[in-house]
Amino acid sequence: MQTGLLWYDDDPQRPLEAKINLAAERYRDKYGRLPDTCYVHPQAVASHPAGNLQVTCHQATGASQPSGHRTPATAPGNGTVRVVSAPYILLNHFWLGESTGA
């Protein structure tokens, strides 16, 4: 990834998919497009089959940003985020971005 967003969410009541959705919304608001990859600590995906977790993100909110700009109705990207287990990511942290294909 060349551009990424590090997100922290330690709410034990919020499911993993909801945490990633919130982080993806922030990524979309900041960069104008949706992420396609999210790196998480291995414990975050322990209950999911290895390598098979994908999260579908909400694409449209039309929410106003603090600067007065409006978020586009749809952002580039298909709204699917591949979740990757990575031991170098701290627990409760989410590193989102767009894969470079390399």
C-alpha positions as CSV (number, residue, x, y, z in Angstrom):
1,M,0.0,0.0,0.0
2,Q,1.2,3.5,-0.8
3,T,-1.6,5.2,1.1
4,G,-3.2,3.9,4.3
5,L,-5.2,4.8,7.3
6,L,-4.5,3.4,10.8
7,W,-7.7,3.0,12.8
8,Y,-8.1,2.1,16.5
9,D,-11.2,0.5,17.9
10,D,-11.2,-1.4,21.2
11,D,-15.0,-1.6,21.8
12,P,-15.6,-5.2,22.8
13,Q,-19.3,-4.9,22.0
14,R,-18.7,-3.9,18.3
15,P,-18.2,-6.8,15.9
16,L,-15.2,-6.9,13.7
17,E,-17.2,-6.2,10.5
18,A,-18.6,-3.0,12.1
19,K,-15.2,-1.8,13.1
20,I,-13.9,-2.3,9.6
21,N,-16.9,-0.5,8.2
22,L,-16.4,2.5,10.4
23,A,-12.7,2.6,9.4
24,A,-13.6,2.3,5.7
25,E,-16.1,5.2,6.0
26,R,-13.3,7.4,7.5
27,Y,-10.9,6.3,4.7
28,R,-13.6,7.1,2.1
29,D,-14.2,10.5,3.7
30,K,-10.5,11.3,3.8
31,Y,-9.3,9.9,0.4
32,G,-12.5,9.9,-1.7
33,R,-12.4,6.2,-2.5
34,L,-12.9,2.9,-0.7
35,P,-10.1,0.7,0.6
36,D,-9.8,-2.8,-0.6
37,T,-7.5,-4.3,2.1
38,C,-7.4,-4.2,5.9
39,Y,-4.6,-5.7,7.9
40,V,-5.5,-6.8,11.5
41,H,-3.9,-8.6,14.4
42,P,-4.3,-12.4,14.1
43,Q,-6.5,-12.5,17.3
44,A,-9.0,-10.3,15.5
45,V,-9.8,-12.9,12.9
46,A,-9.2,-16.0,15.1
47,S,-12.9,-17.0,14.8
48,H,-13.0,-16.7,11.0
49,P,-11.5,-19.2,8.5
50,A,-8.0,-18.2,7.6
51,G,-7.7,-16.0,4.6
52,N,-11.4,-16.1,3.8
53,L,-12.7,-13.0,5.5
54,Q,-14.1,-10.2,3.4
55,V,-16.2,-7.3,4.6
56,T,-18.7,-5.4,2.4
57,C,-18.6,-1.7,3.2
58,H,-21.3,0.8,2.8
59,Q,-20.7,3.0,-0.2
60,A,-23.2,5.8,0.1
61,T,-23.9,8.2,2.9
62,G,-23.9,11.6,1.4
63,A,-22.8,12.9,4.8
64,S,-21.4,16.4,5.2
65,Q,-17.8,16.7,6.1
66,P,-16.6,19.4,8.5
67,S,-15.2,21.4,5.6
68,G,-18.7,21.7,4.1
69,H,-17.9,19.3,1.2
70,R,-20.2,16.4,0.6
71,T,-19.1,12.9,0.3
72,P,-19.8,11.5,-3.1
73,A,-22.8,9.2,-3.3
74,T,-20.5,6.4,-4.4
75,A,-16.8,6.2,-4.0
76,P,-14.4,4.3,-6.4
77,G,-13.9,0.7,-5.3
78,N,-16.3,-2.2,-5.2
79,G,-17.0,-1.9,-1.5
80,T,-15.3,-5.3,-0.6
81,V,-12.4,-5.2,1.8
82,R,-10.1,-8.2,2.1
83,V,-9.1,-8.8,5.7
84,V,-5.5,-9.9,6.2
85,S,-4.1,-11.3,9.4
86,A,-0.7,-9.7,10.1
87,P,1.3,-10.2,13.3
88,Y,2.9,-6.8,13.1
89,I,-0.4,-5.0,13.5
90,L,-1.3,-4.3,17.2
91,L,-4.5,-5.7,18.7
92,N,-7.5,-3.4,18.1
93,H,-5.7,-1.6,15.2
94,F,-6.8,-1.7,11.6
95,W,-4.5,-0.7,8.7
96,L,-6.7,0.1,5.7
97,G,-5.6,0.9,2.2
98,E,-5.6,-0.1,-1.5
99,S,-3.4,-2.9,-2.6
100,T,-0.7,-1.9,-5.1
101,G,-0.9,-5.2,-6.9
102,A,2.8,-5.8,-6.4
